[in-house]
Amino acid sequence: MIVIACPGQGSQTPGFLSPWIAEERFKDQLSSISDAVGLDLIAHGTTSDADTIRDTAVAQPLIVAAGLLALGVLLEDGRRERVGGIAGHSVGELTAAAGAGVLSENDAVAFVRERGRAMAQAASLEPTGMSAVIGADEAELLEKLAALGLSPANYNGGGQIVVAGALNSLAALAEEPPARARVIPLQVAGAFHTRYMRPAVDGLRDFAAALPVQDPTVRLWSNHDGTVVDDGRRFVDLLVGQVSSPVRWDLCMQSFQAAGITGLIEVTPAGALSGLAKRGLKGVPTVAIKTPDDLPAALELLDA
């Protein structure tokens, strides 16, 4: 059973879409998405610098658009029937929603545009950020977070938890990390998936309620608790709530394993989720689609 994984914010790097727009069909698709979202994603994916694409309102549409380029190839020519399931990490759930048929590509892009704007506005209210903590004892880490006023934002599995909150508290954690742990600041512009994002939820809920929604045609797991969601409207409701609640990617990976995963394909901008899979799903083959040159290996895994 092959699972497609769609990465979240922080996976983007300057120029990562340059190899994609060298092919006319991908350039045309990205241009169409750019028109729909009102952003020049071709420029942001090729020439914009790291600070520009770190902006939440830019980063989120850029990441989803990149994932849609790869998904279009993976799911064409009848391959949809060979996909065992799909899931996204954080904003990657919008990519997964489009891949599973819950939202049209245009509506997924419209949703992520509103999501990015709402979260950027919420992030501007206070100086906050996120850091990855690797190798900590979970109980010890959670106790330390509570003392510092920080929150667990992403339970990523493989010994990694992303924490979020005030910048001075994150600095204090980095100065005195839990035993045997590393603290790595992330290139994101706010404390996502925490209470700091609650101002973004209400307006996004109203926007999402007006979108046409279909039930998924591919098995679809939720970040909420790692379970399969069969109802499209419920999945969209969970997407809204997920803005201010923790991502449980660890539970998603446990569900993949329980379902009998035999391979994982991570769509663009790939690397983070396949890296987590190598630690949390030991022995499962992975393909990270970073450029179009990686597509043949992904198709070979899917076709096998």
N, C-alpha and C positions, 0 to 999 in steps of 0.2 A: 504494500500500500504506500503510494507516494503522496506526501503532504507538501503543499506549496505554502511557504512562509513569506510574509510581506513585512519588511522592516519599518521601524518608526523613526522619530526625529532624532537627530544626532548622527545618522548614518550618511548624510550628505557630505561631500567634499568638493572644493572648487574644481570646476572643469570636468566633473565625472560624467556628464552627458555628451562630451565632445565625440567619443567614438560612435554614439548612437545617431547623431544628426548627420554623420557622414553617409548614412543610408537614407535615401529619399523617403521611403515609407515611414520611417520613424520620425524624420524631420516634419513630415506633413501631419502625422498624428500629434506630435508635440505642439505644432503650430495651432492645430485645431483646439487642443486643450487650453493653450495660452489664450486664445480668443474667448473661450468659455469662462475662464477664471479672471480675465482682465489683467494678466501679468505676462511679461515676456519671459517665459520659462526657458526658451532657447538661450537667451542671454544669461539668465541666472544659472543655467546648467553648464555653461561653457566659459563665460568670461567674468562673472561676478565673483568678488572676493569672499573670503570666509566670513567676515563680519556681516556682509549683505545677506548671505544665504543662511546665516544663523538666526536672523529675524524670523520669528515664528510664523508671521503672516506670509512669508516667502517660503520658508523651509517646508511647511506642511504640504502646500500644493505641489511643490517641486518633487517631494518624495513620492507622493501618490501618483503623479504623472509619470515618473520614472518607472514605477512598478507596473503601471498599465501598459507601457511599451513592451515589457517582457511578457506580461500575462497574455497579451494579444497573440503572441507566437505560441505560447504553451498550450493555449486552449483552442487553437484553430485546428482544422482538418480532423475533426472528430475526437481530438485528444481529451476533451472535457470528460468523456466517459471513463477515461483511464485514471483520472485524478481521484485519489482516495479522500481528500479533504483539503481545506484551505483555512488559514488563520493569519491574522495580522497582529503586530505588536504596536499598541498605542494607535497613532494615526494610520499605521498600516492596516488597521481594521477597515478603513474606508476602501483601501485597495482590495482587500479580501471581499468586502461587501459587493464591489463591482464584479469581481471574478466569480462570485457565487450567484450572481444575478439578482441580488436583493435590491441593488440600486443600479440604474443605468450609469454608464461612464460619465455622462454629463452631470447627472445628479450627484454622483459621488464627488466630482470635482467641485460642484457648487457647495456641497456640504463641507468639504475640507476648506474651501475658501472662507466660509462663515466660521468654521471651527478655529482656523488659524487667526482670524481677526479677533474673535472673542477671547481667545486665550492670550493673544498678544496684549490686548487691552487689560485683561486681568493681571497679566504679569507686570504691566507698567505701574500698577498701584503701589507695589513695594519691591525693593531690590532683593530678589531671590534667585536661586539656582538649584542645580542638581549635581550630585557626585556619585560615581559608582564605587561601591565598597566590595572588595574581592577577598575572600578567604576568612571572613569573620565568623565567629560563632553567632548564630542568629539571635539567641536569647540575650547574649551579652550586647550585641549591637542594638537591639530594640531598647534595652534598658538605657544605653548611652544616648540614643536618639531622644527618648523621652526627657532625659535630663537636659538636653540641649534645645528642646523645642523643635526638633526635626521630625520628619515623617518618612516612613518607607513608601516609595512611590512605585517602584517596579521590582517585583520578586522574579528575577530572571532565571533562577535555577543555575546549576553548575557552580554554586558557591558565590554568586553575584547578586547583590541587592543594590538598587539605585535609591538613594535617599535625597530628600529635597527640603528646602526651607530657606531661612534667612542666610545671607552670604556670610555674615560674621560667625554664625553657628556652624556653617559648613567649614569655615576656616579653622574653627576650634576643633572640629572632628578630625581634620587633616593633621593638625598639630599633635593630637593625642588619639590616634586611631585605636580600635580594639586590638587585642593581642593577635599577632600574625596576620593582620589585615593590611591591605593597601587601599588608599582613598584617592580616587582619580576624578578631578573636576571635569564636567562634561560641557560641551559647547552648545548649551541651550540657554534660552533667555528667560526662564522662569521655573517656578516650583510646580511642574505639571503633575497631575494626578494626586493632588493634595487639596486641602481646604482653601488654599490660595486661589484655586480655579473656580470656586463656587460662583463668583459673579458672572462667569461665562456660561453657566448651565441654563439659566432660564430663557435667555434669548435664543440659544441654540435649540432648546426644546421646541419653541414655537416654530422655528424655521423647519426643523426636521418633521414636525407633525404634518406639514403641508406637502411633503414629498411623496410621490407615488412609490409604493414598495411592493416587492414580490417575495414570495417564500424562496429560500435558497434552493438551487438546483444542484449544488455540490455541498457535501458535508462541511459545516461551518462551525468552528469552535469560537467561543467568546473569551476575551481577556477577563471578564467579570469573575469567572470561577472555573474556567477550563472546560466547561460542558459544551455539548453540541446544542445549537439553537436551530430549531426547525421553522420557527415563525419569524418572517421577515420584519414585521412591525416591532416585535419584541427585541430583535437584534438592533434595530435602529434606536429604540429607547435605551438599550444598554450602551450604545455608542455615546449617547448624550451624557448619561450618568458617569461613564468612564472618565470623562474629562477631569472630574474631581475625586476619583477613587483609584486605588492602586491597581496596577496592571499585574495580573497573575499569570505571567508567561510560564512560570514553573509548573503550574497546574495544567496549562495547555500541553506542555511537553509530556507530563505524566499521562494525559489523555491520549496523545499520539501513541505512546508506548503501549497503553492498554488496548488500543485499537489495532495494533499490529503493524506499526510503521516499518517500512523496508527501505525508505529513502526520503530525503528532504531536499527540496529545491527552493532556494531563497532568491526572490526577484530583486531587481535593482532598487536602490543602491545596496548591494549585498555585502555580507561579511560578518556582521554582528550576530545575526541569528544562527548562521551556520557554525560560527564559533561557539555559541552557547550549546548547540546540539552536539558538538564534538565532546563536550564535557558532560552534558545532561542526558544524552542519548548515545552512549558509547557504542561504537561498532556500526551505527547507522550511516550509510553513505550519504554524503551531502554534495550539492553543487551550488556554488554561489555565482549568480549571474551578475557580473560587474560590467561586462561589455557584450556586444553582439557575438563576439568570438566564443563566449561561454554557452551560447544557446545550443549548439550541437550536443554538448555533453549533457545538458539538461534534458533535451529531447530523447537522447539515448537512454537515460535513466527512466524517463517516463514511458517510453515505448517498450522497455524491457519488462 
